[in-house]
Amino acid sequence: MLTLYSYPDLFGVADNNGYGLKVYAFLKLAGVPFVHEHVFDASTAPRGQLPYVVDDGETIGDSETIIAHAIAKYGLGIDAALSAEQRRTNHFVTRMLDDLYWVMSYSRWKDERYYPAFRDGFIAQHPQINADGFEKAKAYNAQRYHYQGIGRYTPDQAYARGLADLQALAEIVPIAGFVHGAKPTSCDAGIYGFVANIHYFPIPTPLKAFVDAHANLVKHCEAIHAMVGRS
């Protein structure tokens, strides 16, 4: 059986990282049986990144590679009916979510207005992680943000990027159904992975204010959440 290794759950969401939650939701929506193992330390993961899966002894990292592996190995039809245009849309959405990831992460670890609420909420749910450990993770993330570039932005500049990404999503996600019709596809799993990590977190960032003000994003998120539940 396939085993998914990803970051811990938080605030009712099966993974507090958008990429891990994307894979979790995809496997659930596609009907792939799997075991979900939560990991705090990603240092031993492929390329030092979560999520990854172990499937019949084969280790696969990177969320898109995992999804492609599952589709090929298990003959999944979740995206089979998509047109070439719809597949291009999926590609653009995937890359846009890569950008949104950095702003989401910035809002939790870099912005001092919201970091304490994230830290305290995480430790309350996972007391095996102490404040010292969290501060070390904060310092590590500060380095990541600096080298990636988002750490050199002011908060307003950083959120402007994330809000632009969310605005594009708000124009893609319908008020009824899913991105490509009546049934969810991998694109919906990806959107859920990131939007759920904003919508369900009781931390009033500008990103959350935007999502919660857009009924189509909330309805889409809650529909997928009801389908996949939590691990």
C-alpha positions as CSV (number, residue, x, y, z in Angstrom):
1,M,0.0,0.0,0.0
2,L,1.1,3.6,-0.7
3,T,2.2,5.6,2.3
4,L,2.1,9.4,2.2
5,Y,4.6,11.3,4.4
6,S,3.7,14.9,5.0
7,Y,3.6,17.6,7.6
8,P,1.2,17.5,10.6
9,D,-2.4,18.4,10.6
10,L,-3.6,21.7,12.0
11,F,-6.9,23.5,12.7
12,G,-8.9,20.6,11.3
13,V,-6.9,20.4,8.0
14,A,-5.1,17.1,7.3
15,D,-1.7,18.8,6.5
16,N,-0.7,22.4,7.3
17,N,1.3,22.6,4.1
18,G,-0.4,23.2,0.8
19,Y,1.6,20.6,-1.1
20,G,1.0,17.8,1.3
21,L,-2.6,18.6,1.5
22,K,-2.9,18.7,-2.3
23,V,-1.5,15.2,-2.5
24,Y,-3.7,14.0,0.4
25,A,-6.8,15.4,-1.3
26,F,-5.9,14.0,-4.7
27,L,-5.4,10.5,-3.4
28,K,-8.7,10.7,-1.5
29,L,-10.6,12.1,-4.6
30,A,-9.1,9.5,-6.9
31,G,-9.9,6.7,-4.5
32,V,-6.3,5.5,-3.9
33,P,-6.0,3.6,-0.6
34,F,-3.1,4.9,1.4
35,V,-1.6,5.3,4.9
36,H,-0.9,8.9,6.0
37,E,2.2,9.4,8.2
38,H,2.8,12.9,9.7
39,V,6.4,14.1,9.8
40,F,7.8,17.0,11.7
41,D,11.4,16.9,10.4
42,A,11.9,16.8,6.6
43,S,15.6,16.4,6.7
44,T,15.5,12.8,5.7
45,A,12.9,13.3,2.9
46,P,13.9,13.3,-0.7
47,R,15.6,16.7,-1.4
48,G,14.7,17.5,2.2
49,Q,11.2,18.3,1.2
50,L,7.7,17.1,2.0
51,P,5.5,15.5,0.9
52,Y,6.8,12.2,-0.4
53,V,5.3,8.7,-0.8
54,V,6.7,5.2,-0.5
55,D,4.8,2.9,-2.9
56,D,5.9,-0.8,-3.1
57,G,9.3,0.2,-1.9
58,E,9.7,3.1,-4.4
59,T,10.2,6.5,-2.9
60,I,8.8,9.5,-4.8
61,G,9.0,13.1,-3.9
62,D,7.4,16.4,-5.2
63,S,3.7,16.7,-5.3
64,E,3.3,16.8,-9.1
65,T,5.6,13.8,-9.5
66,I,3.6,11.9,-6.9
67,I,0.3,12.7,-8.7
68,A,1.7,11.7,-12.1
69,H,3.1,8.5,-10.6
70,A,-0.3,7.6,-9.0
71,I,-2.2,8.3,-12.2
72,A,0.1,6.1,-14.3
73,K,0.5,3.2,-11.8
74,Y,-3.1,2.9,-10.8
75,G,-4.7,3.9,-14.1
76,L,-6.6,6.8,-12.5
77,G,-9.2,8.5,-14.6
78,I,-9.6,11.6,-12.5
79,D,-8.1,13.8,-15.3
80,A,-8.8,11.6,-18.3
81,A,-11.5,13.7,-19.8
82,L,-9.6,17.0,-19.7
83,S,-9.0,18.8,-22.9
84,A,-5.6,20.2,-24.0
85,E,-6.9,23.7,-22.9
86,Q,-8.0,22.5,-19.5
87,R,-4.6,20.8,-19.0
88,R,-2.9,24.1,-19.8
89,T,-5.1,25.8,-17.2
90,N,-4.0,23.1,-14.7
91,H,-0.4,23.9,-15.4
92,F,-0.8,27.6,-15.0
93,V,-2.8,27.1,-11.7
94,T,-0.1,24.8,-10.4
95,R,2.7,27.4,-11.1
96,M,0.6,30.2,-9.6
97,L,0.1,28.1,-6.4
98,D,3.9,27.8,-6.2
99,D,4.0,31.6,-5.9
100,L,1.1,31.7,-3.4
101,Y,2.9,29.1,-1.2
102,W,5.7,31.6,-0.4
103,V,3.2,34.3,0.6
104,M,1.2,31.9,2.8
105,S,4.4,30.7,4.5
106,Y,5.6,34.3,4.9
107,S,2.3,35.2,6.7
108,R,2.9,32.4,9.3
109,W,6.6,32.6,9.9
110,K,7.8,36.1,8.9
111,D,5.0,38.5,9.7
112,E,5.3,39.2,13.4
113,R,1.6,40.2,13.5
114,Y,0.6,36.6,12.8
115,Y,3.5,34.4,13.8
116,P,2.6,34.2,17.5
117,A,-0.9,32.9,16.7
118,F,0.5,30.3,14.3
119,R,3.2,29.2,16.8
120,D,0.8,29.0,19.7
121,G,-1.9,27.2,17.7
122,F,0.6,24.7,16.4
123,I,2.2,24.0,19.8
124,A,-1.2,23.7,21.4
125,Q,-2.1,20.9,19.0
126,H,1.4,19.3,18.9
127,P,2.9,19.9,22.3
128,Q,5.9,17.6,21.4
129,I,7.2,20.7,19.6
130,N,8.4,23.4,22.0
131,A,8.9,27.1,21.6
132,D,12.7,26.7,21.1
133,G,12.2,24.3,18.3
134,F,9.7,26.7,16.7
135,E,12.2,29.6,16.9
136,K,14.8,27.5,15.1
137,A,12.3,26.7,12.4
138,K,11.5,30.4,12.2
139,A,15.2,31.4,11.7
140,Y,15.6,28.7,9.1
141,N,12.5,29.9,7.2
142,A,13.9,33.5,7.3
143,Q,16.9,32.3,5.4
144,R,14.7,30.5,2.8
145,Y,12.6,33.7,2.3
146,H,15.7,35.8,1.9
147,Y,17.2,33.6,-0.8
148,Q,13.9,33.0,-2.6
149,G,13.2,36.7,-2.5
150,I,9.9,37.1,-0.7
151,G,11.8,37.9,2.5
152,R,13.1,41.1,1.0
153,Y,9.6,42.4,0.5
154,T,7.6,44.5,2.9
155,P,4.5,42.8,4.2
156,D,2.3,45.0,1.9
157,Q,4.4,44.0,-1.1
158,A,4.3,40.3,-0.2
159,Y,0.6,40.3,0.3
160,A,0.0,42.1,-2.9
161,R,1.5,39.1,-4.7
162,G,-0.6,36.6,-2.8
163,L,-3.8,38.6,-3.3
164,A,-3.1,38.8,-7.0
165,D,-2.8,35.0,-7.1
166,L,-6.0,34.6,-5.1
167,Q,-7.8,37.1,-7.4
168,A,-6.9,34.9,-10.4
169,L,-8.2,31.8,-8.5
170,A,-11.4,33.7,-7.7
171,E,-11.9,34.2,-11.4
172,I,-11.3,30.5,-12.2
173,V,-13.3,28.8,-9.5
174,P,-17.0,28.6,-10.3
175,I,-19.7,29.3,-7.8
176,A,-21.2,25.8,-8.4
177,G,-19.3,22.6,-9.2
178,F,-15.6,22.5,-9.8
179,V,-13.0,24.0,-12.1
180,H,-13.6,21.7,-15.0
181,G,-17.2,20.6,-14.4
182,A,-19.4,18.7,-12.0
183,K,-16.6,16.4,-10.7
184,P,-13.3,17.5,-9.1
185,T,-10.0,16.9,-10.8
186,S,-6.4,17.2,-9.7
187,C,-6.7,21.0,-10.3
188,D,-9.3,21.1,-7.5
189,A,-7.2,19.1,-5.2
190,G,-4.3,21.6,-5.7
191,I,-6.5,24.6,-5.1
192,Y,-8.0,23.0,-2.0
193,G,-4.5,22.3,-0.6
194,F,-3.7,26.0,-0.5
195,V,-7.1,27.6,0.1
196,A,-7.9,25.3,2.9
197,N,-4.7,26.3,4.6
198,I,-5.9,29.8,4.6
199,H,-9.7,29.5,5.1
200,Y,-9.6,27.1,8.1
201,F,-6.8,28.8,9.9
202,P,-8.1,31.2,12.6
203,I,-5.4,33.7,11.8
204,P,-6.7,37.0,10.3
205,T,-4.1,37.5,7.5
206,P,-5.0,39.6,4.4
207,L,-5.1,36.3,2.5
208,K,-7.8,34.9,4.8
209,A,-9.8,38.1,4.6
210,F,-9.8,37.7,0.8
211,V,-10.8,34.1,0.7
212,D,-13.5,34.4,3.3
213,A,-15.0,37.3,1.3
214,H,-15.3,35.2,-1.9
215,A,-18.2,32.8,-1.7
216,N,-17.0,30.7,-4.6
217,L,-13.6,30.1,-3.0
218,V,-15.2,29.2,0.3
219,K,-17.9,26.9,-1.3
220,H,-15.2,25.1,-3.3
221,C,-13.0,24.7,-0.3
222,E,-15.7,23.4,1.9
223,A,-17.0,21.0,-0.8
224,I,-13.6,19.3,-1.2
225,H,-13.1,19.3,2.6
226,A,-16.3,17.4,3.0
227,M,-15.2,14.9,0.4
228,V,-11.7,14.2,1.8
229,G,-12.1,14.9,5.6
230,R,-9.0,14.7,7.7
231,S,-6.4,12.1,8.5
